[in-house]
Amino acid sequence: MGQRVMLVTAHTGRKNAVHEARRVAGQLAEAGIVVRVLADEAAEIGCAVPVQEVPSTPDAANGAELVIVLGGDGTLLRSAELSRPAGVPLIGVNLGHVGFLAEAEPDGLDDTVDRLVARQYTVEERMTIDVTVRVDGGEVSTWALNEASVEKAARERMVEVVCEVDGRPLSRLGCDGVVCSTPTGSTAYAFSAGGPIVWPEVEALLMVPISAHALFAPPLVVSPQSVLAVEVISGAPGAVLWCDGRRKVDLPQGARVEVRRGSLPVRLARLSEPGSAGRRFTDRLVAKFGLPVAGWRGRSPHAG
């Protein structure tokens, strides 16, 4: 087998993330693993061990075993742009706020790195969405792990849209926007807009209107084989498309946004045993939202 390589990336705007990235790099190097860092982060991280610097391009993770991300969910979403094309799993250490995508917390960082070095991790695939924008005969393609949101461009005006499922019109809405989400994104923007939480192993697409002025505007859950579309009505104010809050496309009147299951998943490394994803997600919901569970007695010892 060739030499193991791991890419370490961090939210360099946070001192704790830079400090922890430096620690991780040292621990990996001590274990004989080649540490790769992004060229535009190398100086700020300031590793005391030799590192392999690479530009922040879609092939930055090529040949790496893992991408280790120090930061919040925003940093992990940025890192997914590097890991997805190479099919390399990424693992996040939460140094942000909620941190639904992250696997580890900073107080267990040394143990996390030890387990990664010992290959004590599994890999799960998260569904993505491919997004196509059609405007005036032109076409723009992008993607998202969490969601594609069509939002009003002007604060004081609603956007007028027609929502479509599988080539058939569903409803015309005056609204602040529409979120098209994956199950992974169901705890992000779609949740804030009133959508359901979907366990990550469920394959589905979500369509969630934002502050809609309509009699029929519930959140929808459809097949992963379905194609969702949102059309900006001609004669109405324009809108803007955001993918994962990172990639932006302006949507003039008449623009059409199509959302379908992504051709490439995002791979996440997990420190747990296979088959425990659902239980772990439930525990994560309880912890992140501070849900009350006092009084729970668990499974009856007499249950079959």
N, C-alpha and C positions, 0 to 999 in steps of 0.2 A: 504493500500500500504506500501511496505517496505521503508527503508531509501534510499534516492537517493545517488548515487555514481557517481563521474566523475573523469576520469583519466586525469591528467595534465602532459604533456611532453614538453620538450623544447630543443632547440639547445644550449647545455650547453657551447659551445665554444664561444657564443656571450653573452656579459655582458647584453645587453638590453633584450635578450630573457630570461635570468635567472631572471632579475629584474621583468619583466612582469609576468613570471610564479609565482613568489612569490606574486605579487599583486592579480593575479587571484585566487590563493589558498586561500588568506585571504578573498576575496569577497565571494567565494563559501562557506567557512566555516562559515562566518557570516550569510549566508542564511540557515544554517543548513544542508548543503550538505557535505557528506563524501568526502574528497579529497584523491585521490589515486595517488601516484607517483611511478616511477620506482626506484628500489633500487639503481641502478648505477647512478641515477641523483639526489637522495635525498640530499646528502651532499652538492652538488654544488648549488642546488636551495635554500637550507637552509630555508625552510618554518618556519614561526613563529607560525603556527597553527599546531595542531595534524594532522598527515597524516597517510595513510595506505600504507605501502611500499610493492611492489610486484616485483618479478624478471622479467626481460625483456624476457619473453617467450610467445609463441602464445596464452596462456590463460590469459595474463596480463589484458585484457579488459573484461574478463568474469564477467557478473553481473553489469557492468557499464552502465550508461545511455548514456554517451557521452565520446569521447576522445577529449580533447582540446589541440591543437598543437601550440606552440609558435616558429616560425622559418620561413624558406622558404619552397619551394616546396620539396626540398630534405628531410627536416625533416618530412614533411607530408607523403612522400612516405615511409619513415622508419616507421612512426606510422601506416600506412596502414597495415603493416605486423602484427601489434598487433590487430587492429580493425576488419580486414576482417574475421579471423576465428570465432570471437565472434558475427559477424553481428552487431557490435556497430557503430553508426554513428560517424564520426570525423569532427571537424571543425577547420580550420586553421586560425591563426592570422599572417598576412604576415610581417615578419621582415627580409625578404630576398630581392631579386632584383625584378624579374618580378612577381612571385607569382600568377600564373594562378589558382592554386588549392585552394588557401586560400580564405576565405570568408570575413574576416574583416581586417582592418588596425589598427595599434596600437593607433592612435589618437581617435578611437571610442571604445577602449577596455572596459571601464567601462559599456557603454551602451550595448555592445555585451554580456557581462556576465549577466547583469540584464535581458536581453531578454532570455538568456538560462535558467536562474533561473525561469523565468516566463513561461517557455515552449513555448515561442513565436518563434518557428522555425519549419521548415518542413524538410523532409528527401528525398533526391533523390538518386537513385542507378546509379552508373557508371559501365559500362561494363568493364570487365577485359579480359585478355587472359591467357589460359593455354598453357604452352610451354613444349614440349617433345623433348629431344635430344636422338637420337639413334646412338650409336657408337659400332661397333664390337660386336653386339648381346646384348649389355647392354643398359640400359635406365635410363635417368635422367629426373625428372619432376620438373618444377618450374612454375612461373606465373609472370604477370606484370599488372600494372594499365595503364602505359603510353605506353611502347613499349618493344619489344624484338629485339635487333639489332645484326646481324651477321656482324662482322667487321674483317678486315685483321689483322693478328697478327704481321706482320712485316711492319714497316713504309715504307720501300723501295719497297715493293712488293704488287701488287694487289692480291686480292683473286678471284679465279675462282669458280663460283657457277652456279647451274641450279635452276631457280625459278619454282615453281609448284603451280597450283591452282586446288583444288578438284581432286587430283590424276592424273592430266594431265600436262606434261611439257609445260612451257610457253616460256622460253628464257634462254639461257646460257649467262652469263655476266662476263666480267672482270671488277672489280669494287673495291671501297674501302669498300663496304658492302651493306647490305640490311636491312632496318628498317621495321618491321611488327608492326603496331600501332593500338591502339584503337582510337575512336574519342577524348577521353580525351588527348591522347598523340599527337594529330594532331598539337597542339601548342608547342610541345617540340622538340625532336630530328627530328621527321618526317618533321616538318616545316622547320628546318634548312637545311634539305636535299632537299627541294623543293617540299614537299608534300602539299596537299590542307588542309585548315582549315575546320574541320567538326564540326558542332554544336553538343554539348554533348548529346542532346536527339535523334540524329540520330544513329541508330544501324548499324554499318558497321565495316569492317576490312580494313586496309590500308597496301599496300606494296609499299615501296619507295626505289628505288636503290640510292646508294650514289656514286656520281662521276663515273658513269658507262661508259665504253668504248664500246658502242653498238649503233646500229641504232635505236633499239626499247628498250627504258628504261624509259617509263613514269611512274609517280606515278599511282597506281591502287587503286580503291575503289571497294570492293566486298561485297557480302552478309555476314551477321554475321553468317550464317550457313555454310559458306565455310570453307575449311581447307587450309591454306597456308603452303608451305614447301620450305625450302632452303637447297640444298645439296651442300656440299663442294666437288669439283671434285677431284677424286683420281689423284695423280701425281702433284697436285697444292699445293702451300703453305697452311698451316693450317690457321685457323681463331679462333675467340673467340666470344662467345655469352654473351651479357650483357642484363639483364632484369632490366629496370628502372635505369640503371647505378649503380645497387647495388649488384645484384647476377650474378656471373661470371661462365661460363663453357667453358673450352678449347675445341676447335673443330678440331680434327686432320683430315687429308685427309679421305674422304669418310663419314664424319659425316653428319647426317640429322637432321634438326630442323623442327618440326611441330608446327604450331600455330593455335589454334582454340578458339572459344568463351569460356571464363572462366566459370567454374561451380559456382563460388561465386562472386558476385559483391562487389565493395567497396561502402559503404553508406556514403554520405556527408550530413552534416546538413547545412541548408541554412536559413538565417534570413528573406527571402522574402516570399511572398504569393505563393501558388501553381499556376502553369501555367505561371510563369513569367521567366522561365529559359532562353528561347531564347532571350528575350529582355535584360536580365541581361548579357548574354554572349556577345551580341553585344556591350553593354556599356563597358564591360571589355576589349574587343579587342581594342576599341577606346582609353581607358585610358592606357592600358599597352604598346601599340605600338605608342602612341601619334599620332593617325591618324587625318588628317585634316578633319573637318566636318563643317567648317565655310560656311555659305550660306544655310545650311539645313533649310527648312521652315516647315517640318513636314507634317502631313496629312492635306489635304485640308478640310476646314470646310464644303465644299459642297459634299465631297465624300460620297458614299452610304454606 
